[in-house]
Amino acid sequence: MSRETEAACLACRRGTDVTPLIPLEYQDSKLWICPQHLPLLIHDPAKLVGMLPGAENLRPADHHE
């Protein structure tokens, strides 16, 4: 399978046989991320550079406490 259709976390590459996966669509691609790495996407997307196309252009969530 291609990276685009393979059901594996974009960060750790684990599949559904070992972890739940959350589907996401980005730049016309279907991707998956596991719950362990979802906080990276939300709070520190720069750590996904090289794994998520365009991650360098994403901004972390603003925290209002």
BELFENKA-V83110 format. One record per residue. N is the residue number from 0. RES is the residue in one small letter. NEAR is the number of other ideal C-beta (glycine too) atoms within 10 Angstrom. Layout:
BEGIN
<<N	RES	NEAR> <N	RES	NEAR>>
END
This chain:
BEGIN
<<0	m	7> <1	s	6> <2	r	11> <3	e	9> <4	t	9> <5	e	13> <6	a	13> <7	a	20> <8	c	23> <9	l	23> <10	a	18> <11	c	14> <12	r	11> <13	r	16> <14	g	14> <15	t	12> <16	d	7> <17	v	11> <18	t	16> <19	p	11> <20	l	18> <21	i	13> <22	p	9> <23	l	14> <24	e	8> <25	y	14> <26	q	8> <27	d	6> <28	s	14> <29	k	12> <30	l	23> <31	w	20> <32	i	23> <33	c	20> <34	p	11> <35	q	13> <36	h	20> <37	l	14> <38	p	12> <39	l	19> <40	l	22> <41	i	11> <42	h	11> <43	d	13> <44	p	18> <45	a	12> <46	k	16> <47	l	19> <48	v	13> <49	g	8> <50	m	17> <51	l	21> <52	p	14> <53	g	11> <54	a	18> <55	e	11> <56	n	9> <57	l	16> <58	r	7> <59	p	13> <60	a	12> <61	d	5> <62	h	6> <63	h	4> <64	e	2>>
END
